[in-house]
Amino acid sequence: MKDVDDAIAHINRHSTKHSDSIVTKEETNARRFLKLVDSAAVYWNASTRFTDGGEFGFGAEMGISTQKLHARGPFCAGELTSTKYEIVGTGQVR
């Protein structure tokens, strides 16, 4: 990749859109990555292995979806909301 914009474009084109991470000291690049990568969870200097319902304080997981609209069957307005998490770390691993 020639720059962060090239990396973001590649990720948005080929990622599963579940979780993606950037490792950098450059805050400008990291903030751009966090804002523009289209994934459910985006990380700055932390492992994507933290993408877990228990780690986020949601309790036990009932299922995992890489889709933006994750509900199956009948659903209400709450399931139509898509959430994006931004996680900033200092090199943590799980």
C-alpha positions in Angstrom: 0.0 0.0 0.0 1.4 3.4 -0.8 -0.5 5.3 1.9 -3.3 5.1 4.4 -6.0 6.0 1.9 -4.9 3.1 -0.4 -5.0 0.8 2.6 -8.5 2.0 3.6 -9.8 1.5 0.0 -8.3 -2.0 0.0 -9.9 -2.9 3.3 -13.3 -1.5 2.3 -13.1 -3.5 -0.9 -11.9 -6.8 0.5 -12.6 -7.0 4.2 -15.3 -9.1 5.9 -16.4 -5.8 7.6 -16.2 -7.5 11.0 -13.1 -5.9 12.6 -10.0 -4.2 11.2 -7.0 -2.6 12.9 -4.2 -0.1 12.2 -0.8 0.0 14.0 0.7 3.4 13.9 2.1 6.3 15.9 0.6 8.8 13.4 -2.6 10.0 15.0 -3.8 11.7 11.7 -3.6 8.4 9.8 -5.2 6.5 12.7 -8.2 8.9 13.0 -8.7 8.7 9.3 -8.6 4.9 9.4 -11.1 4.8 12.3 -13.5 7.2 10.5 -13.4 5.7 7.0 -13.0 1.9 7.4 -16.4 0.4 7.0 -16.3 -2.4 9.7 -18.3 -3.1 12.8 -15.2 -2.6 15.0 -12.1 -0.6 14.1 -9.0 -0.6 16.3 -6.0 1.7 16.7 -3.0 -0.1 18.2 -5.0 -3.0 19.6 -5.8 -6.5 18.6 -9.0 -7.3 16.7 -9.3 -10.3 19.0 -11.1 -7.9 21.4 -14.2 -8.0 19.1 -16.3 -10.2 21.4 -19.6 -9.6 23.1 -18.1 -10.4 26.5 -15.2 -7.9 26.0 -17.7 -5.2 25.0 -19.8 -5.9 28.1 -22.7 -7.3 26.3 -22.7 -10.7 28.1 -22.8 -14.0 26.2 -23.0 -13.8 22.4 -26.0 -15.2 20.8 -24.4 -15.2 17.3 -21.9 -13.3 15.2 -22.7 -11.5 12.0 -20.5 -9.6 9.5 -23.6 -8.0 8.0 -24.6 -4.4 8.8 -28.2 -5.5 9.1 -27.9 -8.6 11.3 -31.5 -9.3 12.3 -33.2 -12.4 10.9 -37.0 -12.8 10.8 -39.3 -10.1 12.3 -37.5 -7.1 13.7 -38.2 -3.5 14.9 -36.5 -0.1 14.6 -33.7 -1.1 17.1 -32.4 -3.8 14.7 -32.3 -1.3 11.8 -29.5 0.7 13.6 -25.9 -0.1 12.6 -23.2 0.4 15.2 -19.5 1.1 14.7 -17.0 0.9 17.5 -13.7 2.7 17.6 -11.1 1.2 20.0 -7.8 3.0 20.7 -5.1 1.0 22.4 -1.4 1.1 23.2 -0.5 -2.3 21.8 -2.8 -4.6 23.9 -3.2 -8.2 22.8 -5.6 -10.9 23.9 
